[in-house]
Structure formats: C-alpha cells, structure tokens
Amino acid sequence: MARRQDIQYILTNIDIDAVQNLPFNNDAQSVAAFARNRRIQRIITGRSLMERNVKREVTRILRSQNRYLTSIITLRLWRNCPNLRRQEFIRLAHAANSINRAMLPPRTMGFGNLMVSINIPQETRTEFESNLFHGVEF
C-alpha cells in the first residue's frame, strides 16, 4: 500500500507538462495503432492516455514501476487537470477508438447469418446435415 510520503514525494517531483502532454503528438492514427499492436485495452479513455504519461514519470522518479501509485496519482492529476486539457485527452481517445472500431468486422452478423453467408455448396450424408446447411423445406 502506498504511503502518503511516497505520493507526496512523487507529486512534488513530477513534471506536470510531461504528464499533460498529449501522447503521440496528438495523432489519433498512432494512438489507435499503438492500442491495436499492444492490445492494451479494448477501449481507450482520456484518463488511460494520461495514465501512460504518469507511468513514465513515476518510473522516472522512483526508478521502478508501481501500478498502485501510478493509478492513485493519475486519478488525482486527472481530477485537477484543466477542463480544456481533459477534453483534448478525451477527444484523442475518442478518435483513436473510432479508427479501431472502423477496422473491426461488423458485429451485427450472428452465427446463423455467418452460416447463411457461406455460398459454397456443402456435401452432406444425412438428412440432418442437409437441413442444417441447406435449410428446412416446409
């Protein structure tokens, strides 16, 4: 568990400009590619983008990684972040999510629709298989 002295030490030595700097030079394509390649999480949030910067600063200050401290400090800095800057993080995350969402296959097709979209005739041996692949005639 983090002590107050540790949190206070990090907060006094952290570079706020580095934390509030938008990652990847505010390029949504790069953020989206990073999220896809690293598989960090399915949906990126503005706070998770800031947390990446905080993690780098906490590692620089402590010379080791500490997820718990990073999470606590990110929450505190996110709450104290100027509203305009917070909106910029949120917009960048939203743009990256839109890019990644556009690259996914449509989720509206259920399993049954995927089976129907198979246009290769299926060879069957039983009536059950024939009904399954070609449909039931009433």
N, C-alpha and C positions, 0 to 999 in steps of 0.2 A: 504494500500500500504506500502511496506517495505521502511524504511528509510536507507540511506547509513550507518548510525551509527550502525543499527541493523545488517546489512550484514557484516560490518567490524568487529563488536564485535564477531559474530559467526565465521568468518574466522580466527580470531586470536586465538580463544579458541578451535577450532575444532581439534580433534585427527585425523590427516591425515592417520596414519597407520590403524586406525579403519575403516575409510572410504574406503581405498583402499584394505582392506582385502576381499578376495572372500567369499561370503556367503556360509553357509552350508559346510564349509571345502572343497570347490571346488568339491562337489558331485552333479553331474547333476541329479541323481535319486531323491535326496532330494529336489532340486530346482523344478523339474518337479512336484513332489508330492505336494509341497507347493503351486505351482501355480494352480494345479487342485483343491485342497481342499479349498483354499481361494478364488478361482475364481477371482484373482486379475486382470488379463487381459488375453486375448487370446494368444497374442504373447509376449514373454519376450524379452527384449532387454538388452544389456550390460549396458546401461545407467540406465534402470529401476532397475537393480540389485544394481548398485552403489547408486541409489536414496534411496533404502531401508536402506543402511548404513548411508547415510546422514540424513535421517529422524530420525534415532535412535540418532545420535549425536546432531541434532538440538533440539530434545526433551530433551536430557540430559542437554544441555546448557541453554535453555530457560525455562525448566521445564513445557513446554506445546508444543503442536503440532501446526505447522504453515505451511500449504501446500505451500503457495506462497513463503515463504522464502526457504523452502526445495527445491522447483523447481528452484529458481534462483541460489542457492548455488550449487545444483547438476550440473546445466549447466556450471557454472564457473569452478567447480572442474573437470568435465568431459573434458572440453577443455584443462585444464592444466595438466591432468593426463598423465604420461609417456605412450608412444605409446604401449610398450610391455604390460603394465598392462591393458590398454584399450582393447587390443586384447584378453587377458585372460578373461575379463568380457564378451566379445562378444562370445568367444568360449564356455564358460559355458552356456550362454543364448541359443546359437545355439544347443548345446547338449540337453538341457532341452526341447527345442521346438521340437526337433526330437523325443524324447521319448514320449512327449504328442501327437504328430502327429501320431505316430505309434499306439497309443491306440484308436484313433478315427475310427469310421466306415468309409468305403470308401465313398467319396462324389461324385464319378462318377455315381452312380446309381441315376437316376432321379426318379420321382414319377411313371412314366409309367413302368420303369424297376422293381420297387418295386412291383407294382401290378402284373406284369407278373411272378415274383418270388413266388407268392402265389400258393402253389401246392395243396391246399385243394379245392375240387370242391365246387362251390358256387351254392346255390339253388336260382333260380330266378323265378319271377312271370310274368314278361313282356318280350317282345322281346328286348326292350331297355336294360334291365338289363342283359339279356343273351348275347347280343352283347358286352356290356361293360366288362363283366367278362370273356367271352369265345372267344371274337374276332368276327369279321365280316367275313362271308364267301362270296366270290365273285363268 
